[in-house]
Amino acid sequence: MLGAIINYLTRSTLAVAAPTLLTDLHISTQEYSWIVGTFQFAIMLQPVCGYVLDVLGLKLGLAIFATAWSLISMAHGLAHNWQTLAALRGLLGFAEGSANPAGMKATAEWFPARERGMAGGVYNIGASVGSMLAPPLVVWAILTYNWQMAFVITGSLGLVWVGLWLWLYQSPETHPRLSDDERAHIAAGQEAHLRGDGRRPSILHIARQRNFWGIALPRFLADPTWGTLTFWVPLYLTTVRHFDLKQIALFAWMPFLAADLGCLFGGAFVLALQKRGVSLINARRWAFTLGAGLMMGMGFVGVVESPYAAIALLSLGGFAHQTLSVTVITMSSDLFKRNEVATAAGMAGTFGNAGLLIFSLLIGGLVATIGYTPFFIGLAVLDLAGAALLWVLVRDPQARLA
């Protein structure tokens, strides 16, 4: 979770610094969308990250990627035009694409099936905490130093985390302080048909499975919400709601605090349904559907007159999105073998970030003419379509075995 906090803190630094940075470097809204788009295009290479993690192992693989994203983030302070910034964002996107596959691999290794939803929710809190910390920390760095120092500070925190990761992380098989009873409890609670077979994962084999598309397509439709909250809301609050930099620091973190609660709520809701006899897969589908219903509030962000009502609706959107997002992300550990989890999660992440990329480019190209309101409405509708696909496409492996 701490690694995810650092990951999302570094990727959110640009969005908070954007009002100052765009003015300083004379970057237009259209050029900013290309910068954001380069990051999103590069992060679609998550299957490569997942494959590396599955082959090299979680500990070494994530340490390499985290070192890279920390140094690249610090290098943002050297950018003097949008082209250089776009190139750095592309490199950052590739390295940071390792976070979700790594998180799901750790969850799959360490937790029984019944506990994976809550564990995934706790780990995914890192995404919203990192995004929540960015506004006050980055604004403080800009006001105290400059926007360049904001990238240096957030990037250097990643290097500290790498040291902690290499020192502390062990797999259940090798952890010296894990008791035999706890190790047996983890193994007994994991599905026998999902245990790894030692072979390298096959991207083609995963892509041929119906269940992969059942989680990839909903992510394609749902992930634009997170990108909008992360990359566009600070600009929206500045240009449409006329917030200054200090108001951004006071309010822009609130949707991410609500997202923290959504991370925990999604896992708790799934666990509560399981205790009432609902199967694991169906419980996850119901959690996604509930989150999609709550996302309808996002459609009214551009309509309400009060900027504080808009913040409240954006916060509802953050809560709803993480409720459903944590659910569908965790399903890769429910549907794929241990030696495939990181690769499958990375492939699904490619579709999620492709949706975010397309949506972000549309905002950059059309917001000047049609405004933000149609995009907020679109976010609400896309998640409902994602819920329908999740019910239609995903098949419960346990039901087939029964």
C-alpha positions as CSV (number, residue, x, y, z in Angstrom):
1,M,0.0,0.0,0.0
2,L,2.8,2.4,0.8
3,G,4.3,1.7,-2.6
4,A,1.0,2.5,-4.3
5,I,0.8,5.7,-2.3
6,I,4.2,6.8,-3.7
7,N,3.2,5.6,-7.2
8,Y,0.1,7.7,-7.3
9,L,1.7,10.6,-5.6
10,T,4.3,10.9,-8.3
11,R,1.9,10.5,-11.1
12,S,-0.5,13.1,-9.6
13,T,2.2,15.7,-9.2
14,L,1.8,16.9,-12.7
15,A,-2.0,17.5,-12.4
16,V,-1.6,19.6,-9.3
17,A,1.3,21.6,-10.7
18,A,-0.4,22.0,-14.1
19,P,-2.0,25.4,-13.6
20,T,1.5,26.8,-12.7
21,L,3.5,24.7,-15.0
22,L,1.4,25.3,-18.1
23,T,1.7,29.0,-17.6
24,D,5.4,28.9,-17.0
25,L,6.2,26.8,-20.0
26,H,3.5,28.3,-22.2
27,I,1.7,24.9,-22.8
28,S,-1.8,24.9,-24.2
29,T,-4.7,22.7,-23.0
30,Q,-4.4,20.7,-26.2
31,E,-0.7,20.1,-25.6
32,Y,-1.4,19.2,-22.0
33,S,-3.8,16.5,-23.3
34,W,-1.0,15.1,-25.4
35,I,1.3,15.0,-22.4
36,V,-1.3,13.2,-20.4
37,G,-2.0,11.0,-23.4
38,T,1.6,10.0,-23.7
39,F,1.6,8.8,-20.1
40,Q,-1.6,6.8,-20.7
41,F,-0.3,5.3,-23.9
42,A,2.9,4.1,-22.1
43,I,1.0,2.7,-19.1
44,M,-0.9,0.5,-21.4
45,L,2.3,-1.6,-21.6
46,Q,1.3,-3.1,-18.2
47,P,1.4,-6.6,-19.7
48,V,5.1,-6.2,-20.2
49,C,5.4,-5.1,-16.5
50,G,3.3,-8.0,-15.4
51,Y,5.3,-10.5,-17.4
52,V,8.5,-9.2,-15.9
53,L,7.1,-9.5,-12.4
54,D,5.9,-13.0,-13.0
55,V,9.3,-14.1,-14.4
56,L,11.7,-12.2,-12.2
57,G,9.6,-12.4,-9.1
58,L,7.7,-9.7,-7.2
59,K,10.5,-8.4,-4.9
60,L,13.2,-7.8,-7.5
61,G,10.9,-6.8,-10.3
62,L,9.0,-4.1,-8.4
63,A,12.2,-2.7,-6.9
64,I,13.6,-2.2,-10.5
65,F,10.4,-0.5,-11.7
66,A,10.0,1.7,-8.5
67,T,13.6,2.9,-8.8
68,A,13.0,3.8,-12.4
69,W,9.7,5.7,-11.8
70,S,11.3,7.7,-8.9
71,L,14.3,8.9,-11.0
72,I,12.1,9.7,-14.0
73,S,9.7,11.7,-11.8
74,M,12.6,13.7,-10.4
75,A,13.8,14.4,-14.0
76,H,10.5,16.2,-14.7
77,G,12.0,19.2,-13.1
78,L,14.5,19.5,-16.0
79,A,11.7,19.9,-18.6
80,H,11.6,23.2,-20.5
81,N,8.9,22.4,-23.2
82,W,5.9,20.2,-23.7
83,Q,7.8,17.8,-25.9
84,T,10.4,16.9,-23.2
85,L,7.6,16.7,-20.6
86,A,5.7,14.3,-22.8
87,A,8.7,12.1,-23.3
88,L,9.3,11.9,-19.6
89,R,5.6,11.2,-19.0
90,G,5.9,8.3,-21.4
91,L,8.8,6.8,-19.5
92,L,7.0,7.4,-16.2
93,G,3.9,5.7,-17.5
94,F,5.7,2.5,-18.5
95,A,7.5,2.2,-15.1
96,E,4.4,3.1,-13.0
97,G,2.3,0.5,-14.9
98,S,3.9,-2.1,-12.7
99,A,1.9,-1.0,-9.6
100,N,-1.4,-2.7,-10.1
101,P,0.1,-6.0,-11.4
102,A,2.5,-6.0,-8.5
103,G,-0.3,-5.3,-6.0
104,M,-2.5,-8.1,-7.4
105,K,0.4,-10.5,-7.4
106,A,1.2,-9.7,-3.7
107,T,-2.5,-10.1,-2.8
108,A,-2.7,-13.4,-4.7
109,E,0.4,-14.7,-2.9
110,W,-0.4,-13.7,0.6
111,F,-4.2,-14.0,1.1
112,P,-6.9,-16.7,1.0
113,A,-9.7,-16.2,-1.5
114,R,-12.2,-14.9,1.1
115,E,-9.7,-12.2,2.3
116,R,-8.5,-11.0,-1.1
117,G,-11.2,-8.5,-1.6
118,M,-10.5,-6.7,1.6
119,A,-6.8,-7.0,1.1
120,G,-7.2,-5.6,-2.4
121,G,-9.2,-2.7,-1.0
122,V,-6.6,-1.9,1.6
123,Y,-3.8,-2.0,-1.0
124,N,-5.8,0.1,-3.4
125,I,-6.2,2.8,-0.7
126,G,-2.7,3.7,-1.8
127,A,-4.0,5.0,-5.1
128,S,-6.4,7.5,-3.5
129,V,-4.1,8.4,-0.6
130,G,-1.3,9.2,-3.0
131,S,-3.6,11.3,-5.1
132,M,-5.1,12.9,-1.9
133,L,-1.6,13.9,-0.6
134,A,-0.6,15.4,-3.9
135,P,-2.5,18.7,-3.7
136,P,-1.3,19.9,-0.3
137,L,2.2,18.6,-0.8
138,V,2.7,19.9,-4.3
139,V,1.1,23.3,-3.6
140,W,3.4,23.6,-0.6
141,A,6.5,22.8,-2.7
142,I,5.4,25.3,-5.4
143,L,4.7,28.1,-2.9
144,T,7.9,27.4,-0.9
145,Y,10.2,26.6,-3.8
146,N,9.0,26.1,-7.4
147,W,7.1,23.5,-9.5
148,Q,10.4,21.8,-10.3
149,M,11.1,21.0,-6.7
150,A,7.6,19.4,-6.4
151,F,8.8,16.6,-8.7
152,V,12.1,16.2,-7.0
153,I,10.5,15.8,-3.6
154,T,7.8,13.3,-4.7
155,G,10.3,11.3,-6.7
156,S,12.9,11.1,-3.9
157,L,10.2,9.5,-1.6
158,G,10.1,6.6,-4.0
159,L,13.8,5.9,-3.6
160,V,13.2,5.7,0.2
161,W,10.4,3.2,-0.4
162,V,12.6,1.0,-2.6
163,G,15.0,0.6,0.3
164,L,12.2,-0.4,2.7
165,W,10.7,-2.8,0.1
166,L,14.0,-4.7,-0.4
167,W,14.6,-4.8,3.3
168,L,11.1,-6.0,4.4
169,Y,9.2,-7.9,1.7
170,Q,9.3,-11.7,1.6
171,S,7.0,-14.2,-0.1
172,P,5.0,-16.5,2.2
173,E,7.2,-19.4,1.2
174,T,10.4,-17.7,2.4
175,H,9.3,-15.3,5.2
176,P,11.3,-16.2,8.3
177,R,8.7,-15.0,10.8
178,L,5.6,-16.7,9.2
179,S,4.4,-19.6,11.3
180,D,3.6,-23.0,9.8
181,D,0.0,-22.6,10.8
182,E,-0.4,-19.3,9.1
183,R,1.4,-20.6,6.0
184,A,-1.0,-23.5,5.9
185,H,-4.0,-21.2,6.4
186,I,-3.0,-19.2,3.4
187,A,-2.5,-22.2,1.2
188,A,-5.7,-23.9,2.3
189,G,-7.8,-20.8,1.6
190,Q,-6.6,-20.5,-2.0
191,E,-8.3,-22.2,-4.9
192,A,-6.7,-25.4,-5.9
193,H,-7.4,-24.9,-9.6
194,L,-5.6,-21.5,-9.5
195,R,-2.3,-22.7,-8.0
196,G,0.7,-21.9,-10.3
197,D,2.1,-24.7,-12.4
198,G,5.6,-23.1,-12.7
199,R,5.3,-22.3,-16.4
200,R,5.8,-18.8,-17.8
201,P,2.5,-17.0,-18.5
202,S,1.2,-16.9,-22.0
203,I,-0.4,-13.7,-23.1
204,L,-2.2,-15.4,-26.0
205,H,-3.6,-18.1,-23.7
206,I,-5.0,-15.4,-21.3
207,A,-6.4,-13.4,-24.2
208,R,-8.4,-16.4,-25.4
209,Q,-10.3,-16.7,-22.2
210,R,-13.8,-15.3,-21.9
211,N,-13.2,-14.3,-18.3
212,F,-10.3,-12.0,-19.3
213,W,-12.6,-10.0,-21.5
214,G,-15.2,-10.0,-18.8
215,I,-12.8,-7.9,-16.6
216,A,-10.9,-6.0,-19.3
217,L,-13.9,-4.4,-21.0
218,P,-15.5,-3.1,-17.8
219,R,-12.1,-1.6,-16.9
220,F,-12.0,0.0,-20.3
221,L,-15.2,1.7,-19.5
222,A,-14.6,2.5,-15.8
223,D,-11.0,3.8,-15.7
224,P,-11.6,7.1,-17.4
225,T,-13.2,8.3,-14.1
226,W,-9.9,7.9,-12.2
227,G,-8.0,9.7,-15.0
228,T,-10.5,12.5,-14.9
229,L,-10.2,12.9,-11.2
230,T,-6.4,12.8,-11.3
231,F,-5.5,14.8,-14.4
232,W,-8.4,17.1,-15.2
233,V,-10.2,18.0,-12.0
234,P,-7.5,20.5,-10.8
235,L,-7.8,22.3,-14.2
236,Y,-11.6,22.1,-14.1
237,L,-11.7,23.7,-10.6
238,T,-9.3,26.4,-11.8
239,T,-10.9,27.3,-15.2
240,V,-14.6,26.6,-14.5
241,R,-15.1,27.0,-10.8
242,H,-12.4,29.7,-10.5
243,F,-10.4,28.1,-7.6
244,D,-7.0,29.6,-6.9
245,L,-4.0,27.4,-6.0
246,K,-4.7,27.5,-2.2
247,Q,-8.3,26.5,-2.8
248,I,-7.1,23.6,-4.9
249,A,-4.9,22.5,-2.0
250,L,-8.0,22.8,0.4
251,F,-10.5,20.9,-1.8
252,A,-8.9,18.8,-4.6
253,W,-8.0,16.0,-2.2
254,M,-11.5,15.4,-1.0
255,P,-12.6,13.0,-3.9
256,F,-9.6,10.9,-3.1
257,L,-10.4,10.7,0.6
258,A,-13.9,9.5,-0.4
259,A,-12.1,7.0,-2.7
260,D,-10.2,5.6,0.3
261,L,-13.6,4.8,1.9
262,G,-14.8,3.3,-1.4
263,C,-11.7,0.9,-1.4
264,L,-12.7,-0.4,2.1
265,F,-16.4,-0.4,1.4
266,G,-16.1,-2.5,-1.8
267,G,-14.1,-5.2,0.0
268,A,-16.4,-5.2,3.0
269,F,-19.5,-5.3,0.9
270,V,-18.2,-8.4,-1.0
271,L,-17.3,-10.1,2.3
272,A,-20.8,-9.4,3.7
273,L,-22.5,-10.9,0.7
274,Q,-20.3,-14.0,1.0
275,K,-21.3,-14.5,4.6
276,R,-24.9,-14.5,3.3
277,G,-24.2,-17.3,0.9
278,V,-23.5,-15.3,-2.3
279,S,-20.6,-16.8,-4.3
280,L,-17.3,-14.9,-4.5
281,I,-17.7,-14.0,-8.2
282,N,-21.4,-12.9,-7.8
283,A,-20.5,-10.8,-4.7
284,R,-17.9,-9.0,-6.8
285,R,-20.4,-8.4,-9.6
286,W,-22.9,-7.0,-7.2
287,A,-20.3,-4.6,-5.7
288,F,-19.4,-3.4,-9.1
289,T,-23.1,-2.9,-9.9
290,L,-23.7,-0.9,-6.7
291,G,-20.7,1.3,-7.5
292,A,-22.0,1.9,-11.0
293,G,-25.3,3.0,-9.6
294,L,-23.7,5.5,-7.3
295,M,-21.7,6.9,-10.2
296,M,-24.8,8.4,-11.6
297,G,-24.2,11.3,-9.2
298,M,-21.1,12.2,-11.3
299,G,-23.3,13.2,-14.2
300,F,-24.5,16.3,-12.3
301,V,-21.1,17.8,-11.5
302,G,-21.3,20.2,-14.4
303,V,-24.9,21.1,-13.7
304,V,-24.9,22.2,-10.1
305,E,-24.3,25.9,-9.4
306,S,-22.4,25.6,-6.1
307,P,-18.8,24.7,-6.4
308,Y,-19.0,23.0,-3.1
309,A,-21.9,20.8,-4.4
310,A,-19.6,20.0,-7.3
311,I,-16.9,18.9,-4.9
312,A,-19.4,16.8,-3.0
313,L,-20.5,15.1,-6.3
314,L,-16.9,14.5,-7.4
315,S,-16.3,12.9,-4.0
316,L,-19.3,10.7,-4.5
317,G,-17.7,9.7,-7.8
318,G,-14.4,8.9,-6.2
319,F,-16.2,6.7,-3.6
320,A,-18.3,4.9,-6.3
321,H,-15.4,4.5,-8.6
322,Q,-13.1,2.8,-6.1
323,T,-16.0,0.6,-4.9
324,L,-16.3,-0.9,-8.4
325,S,-12.7,-0.5,-9.5
326,V,-11.2,-2.4,-6.6
327,T,-13.7,-5.2,-7.2
328,V,-12.9,-5.7,-10.9
329,I,-9.1,-5.3,-10.4
330,T,-9.2,-8.0,-7.7
331,M,-11.1,-10.4,-10.0
332,S,-7.8,-11.2,-11.8
333,S,-6.7,-13.1,-8.7
334,D,-10.0,-15.0,-8.6
335,L,-9.9,-16.1,-12.3
336,F,-6.3,-16.7,-13.1
337,K,-3.5,-19.0,-11.8
338,R,-0.8,-17.6,-9.5
339,N,1.8,-17.6,-12.2
340,E,-0.6,-15.6,-14.5
341,V,-2.0,-13.1,-12.1
342,A,0.4,-10.2,-12.7
343,T,0.3,-10.7,-16.5
344,A,-3.5,-10.9,-16.6
345,A,-3.9,-7.9,-14.3
346,G,-1.5,-6.0,-16.5
347,M,-3.4,-6.9,-19.7
348,A,-6.7,-5.8,-18.1
349,G,-4.9,-2.6,-17.0
350,T,-4.0,-2.0,-20.7
351,F,-7.6,-1.8,-21.6
352,G,-8.4,0.4,-18.6
353,N,-5.7,2.9,-19.5
354,A,-6.7,2.7,-23.2
355,G,-10.2,3.9,-22.1
356,L,-8.6,6.6,-20.0
357,L,-6.3,7.7,-22.9
358,I,-9.2,8.0,-25.4
359,F,-11.3,9.9,-22.9
360,S,-8.5,12.3,-21.9
361,L,-7.8,13.1,-25.6
362,L,-11.4,13.8,-26.1
363,I,-11.5,16.2,-23.2
364,G,-8.4,18.0,-24.5
365,G,-9.8,18.3,-28.0
366,L,-13.4,19.2,-27.2
367,V,-13.6,20.8,-23.7
368,A,-13.0,24.3,-25.2
369,T,-16.1,24.0,-27.4
370,I,-18.5,21.8,-25.4
371,G,-17.3,22.2,-21.8
372,Y,-16.8,19.5,-19.1
373,T,-20.5,18.6,-18.5
374,P,-20.9,16.1,-21.3
375,F,-17.8,14.2,-20.1
376,F,-19.1,14.0,-16.5
377,I,-22.4,12.6,-17.8
378,G,-20.5,10.1,-20.0
379,L,-18.6,8.8,-17.0
380,A,-21.8,7.9,-15.3
381,V,-23.2,6.0,-18.3
382,L,-20.0,4.1,-19.0
383,D,-19.9,2.4,-15.7
384,L,-23.5,1.1,-16.1
385,A,-22.4,-0.5,-19.4
386,G,-19.4,-2.0,-17.6
387,A,-21.6,-3.6,-15.0
388,A,-23.7,-5.2,-17.7
389,L,-20.6,-6.6,-19.4
390,L,-19.3,-8.0,-16.1
391,W,-22.6,-10.0,-15.6
392,V,-22.7,-11.2,-19.2
393,L,-19.1,-12.2,-19.9
394,V,-17.6,-13.5,-16.6
395,R,-18.1,-17.2,-15.8
396,D,-17.6,-18.5,-12.2
397,P,-14.8,-21.2,-12.3
398,Q,-16.1,-22.7,-9.0
399,A,-19.6,-23.1,-10.5
400,R,-18.1,-25.0,-13.4
401,L,-16.1,-27.2,-11.0
402,A,-19.2,-28.0,-9.0
